[in-house]
Amino acid sequence: MDTLKVSAAEFQRNIGRYQDLALRRPVAVTRNRRESTVPISREDYERLKRRDRQVLGLEDFTVADIAALEASRSPAEAHAYDREIKD
């Protein structure tokens, strides 16, 4: 579903309308023609916050997951940031 883009001024004038719409489809509030915020439902907010706090332990990974991680290699371009790693 396409995101509805609305200026901050329009959002303020019709906040109730856009709050209701945001429960059914993405609504992006723009400032200076750039998307700045996206109102979401309380349920989506809570779901995202729970997901944010999810911590996985080694026991949460399968043997295949661990093997895939061990076999992975960073792209050559990533070596440009090696100097940022501190011992």
DOKOLNU-917190 format. One record per residue (C-alpha): residue number from 1; chain; x, y, z negated. Coordinates in nm, 4 decimals. Example, Ala and Ser with C-alpha at 12.3 -4.5 7.8 and 13.67 -1.06 7.14 Angstrom:
DOKOLNU-917190
+-----+----+----------+----------+----------+
|   i | ch |        x |        y |        z |
+-----+----+----------+----------+----------+
|   1 |  A |   1.2300 |  -0.4500 |  -0.7800 |
|   2 |  A |   1.3670 |  -0.1060 |  -0.7140 |
+-----+----+----------+----------+----------+
This chain:
DOKOLNU-917190
+-----+----+----------+----------+----------+
|   i | ch |        x |        y |        z |
+-----+----+----------+----------+----------+
|   1 |  A |   0.0000 |   0.0000 |   0.0000 |
|   2 |  A |   0.1342 |   0.3411 |   0.0937 |
|   3 |  A |   0.2240 |   0.5867 |  -0.1772 |
|   4 |  A |   0.0071 |   0.8958 |  -0.1992 |
|   5 |  A |   0.2280 |   1.2043 |  -0.2315 |
|   6 |  A |   0.0885 |   1.5082 |  -0.4082 |
|   7 |  A |   0.2523 |   1.8347 |  -0.5117 |
|   8 |  A |   0.2959 |   1.9095 |  -0.8804 |
|   9 |  A |   0.0594 |   2.2073 |  -0.8472 |
|  10 |  A |  -0.2117 |   1.9921 |  -0.6863 |
|  11 |  A |  -0.1589 |   1.7235 |  -0.9507 |
|  12 |  A |  -0.2083 |   1.9811 |  -1.2283 |
|  13 |  A |  -0.5259 |   2.1186 |  -1.0679 |
|  14 |  A |  -0.6817 |   1.7715 |  -1.0347 |
|  15 |  A |  -0.5003 |   1.5654 |  -1.2972 |
|  16 |  A |  -0.8004 |   1.3456 |  -1.3802 |
|  17 |  A |  -0.8491 |   1.2494 |  -1.0163 |
|  18 |  A |  -0.4846 |   1.1540 |  -0.9677 |
|  19 |  A |  -0.4683 |   0.9676 |  -1.2992 |
|  20 |  A |  -0.7629 |   0.7562 |  -1.1829 |
|  21 |  A |  -0.6051 |   0.7008 |  -0.8415 |
|  22 |  A |  -0.2745 |   0.5979 |  -1.0016 |
|  23 |  A |  -0.4543 |   0.3034 |  -1.1625 |
|  24 |  A |  -0.5301 |   0.1677 |  -0.8143 |
|  25 |  A |  -0.2418 |   0.2815 |  -0.5948 |
|  26 |  A |   0.0992 |   0.4498 |  -0.6225 |
|  27 |  A |   0.0843 |   0.8288 |  -0.6592 |
|  28 |  A |   0.4092 |   1.0257 |  -0.6342 |
|  29 |  A |   0.4161 |   1.3787 |  -0.7745 |
|  30 |  A |   0.6524 |   1.5985 |  -0.5757 |
|  31 |  A |   0.8523 |   1.9089 |  -0.6611 |
|  32 |  A |   1.0171 |   2.0978 |  -0.3771 |
|  33 |  A |   0.8952 |   1.8229 |  -0.1412 |
|  34 |  A |   1.0900 |   1.5551 |  -0.3312 |
|  35 |  A |   0.9273 |   1.2807 |  -0.5353 |
|  36 |  A |   0.9900 |   1.3513 |  -0.9018 |
|  37 |  A |   0.7483 |   1.1348 |  -1.1015 |
|  38 |  A |   0.5053 |   0.8487 |  -1.0537 |
|  39 |  A |   0.2256 |   0.8107 |  -1.3096 |
|  40 |  A |   0.1527 |   0.4487 |  -1.4030 |
|  41 |  A |  -0.1049 |   0.2720 |  -1.6149 |
|  42 |  A |  -0.0392 |   0.2035 |  -1.9820 |
|  43 |  A |  -0.0421 |  -0.1714 |  -1.9064 |
|  44 |  A |   0.2267 |  -0.1340 |  -1.6403 |
|  45 |  A |   0.4324 |   0.0842 |  -1.8734 |
|  46 |  A |   0.4142 |  -0.1760 |  -2.1518 |
|  47 |  A |   0.5003 |  -0.4554 |  -1.9071 |
|  48 |  A |   0.8053 |  -0.2659 |  -1.7842 |
|  49 |  A |   0.9186 |  -0.1853 |  -2.1385 |
|  50 |  A |   0.8936 |  -0.5532 |  -2.2383 |
|  51 |  A |   1.0929 |  -0.6496 |  -1.9321 |
|  52 |  A |   1.3538 |  -0.3846 |  -2.0174 |
|  53 |  A |   1.4124 |  -0.5446 |  -2.3549 |
|  54 |  A |   1.4390 |  -0.9011 |  -2.2316 |
|  55 |  A |   1.7761 |  -1.0427 |  -2.3244 |
|  56 |  A |   1.8908 |  -1.3675 |  -2.1727 |
|  57 |  A |   2.1318 |  -1.6065 |  -2.3350 |
|  58 |  A |   2.3494 |  -1.8631 |  -2.1645 |
|  59 |  A |   2.0913 |  -2.1277 |  -2.2523 |
|  60 |  A |   1.8372 |  -1.9449 |  -2.0320 |
|  61 |  A |   2.0393 |  -2.0191 |  -1.7176 |
|  62 |  A |   2.0315 |  -2.3424 |  -1.5225 |
|  63 |  A |   2.3492 |  -2.5254 |  -1.4211 |
|  64 |  A |   2.2852 |  -2.4054 |  -1.0646 |
|  65 |  A |   2.2532 |  -2.0427 |  -1.1853 |
|  66 |  A |   2.5874 |  -2.0638 |  -1.3661 |
|  67 |  A |   2.7562 |  -2.2285 |  -1.0673 |
|  68 |  A |   2.6263 |  -1.9554 |  -0.8376 |
|  69 |  A |   2.7589 |  -1.6866 |  -1.0716 |
|  70 |  A |   3.0979 |  -1.8549 |  -1.0972 |
|  71 |  A |   3.1216 |  -1.8859 |  -0.7180 |
|  72 |  A |   3.0228 |  -1.5258 |  -0.6511 |
|  73 |  A |   3.2813 |  -1.2697 |  -0.5468 |
|  74 |  A |   3.2528 |  -0.8941 |  -0.5339 |
|  75 |  A |   3.2809 |  -0.7276 |  -0.1934 |
|  76 |  A |   3.6180 |  -0.5795 |  -0.0982 |
|  77 |  A |   3.4721 |  -0.2271 |  -0.1270 |
|  78 |  A |   3.4156 |  -0.2839 |  -0.4991 |
|  79 |  A |   3.7901 |  -0.2970 |  -0.5640 |
|  80 |  A |   3.7976 |   0.0823 |  -0.5253 |
|  81 |  A |   3.6403 |   0.0952 |  -0.8731 |
|  82 |  A |   3.8890 |  -0.1376 |  -1.0449 |
|  83 |  A |   4.0620 |   0.1639 |  -1.1985 |
|  84 |  A |   3.7470 |   0.2346 |  -1.4008 |
|  85 |  A |   3.7788 |  -0.0931 |  -1.5905 |
|  86 |  A |   3.9559 |  -0.0459 |  -1.9212 |
|  87 |  A |   4.1233 |  -0.3269 |  -2.1123 |
+-----+----+----------+----------+----------+
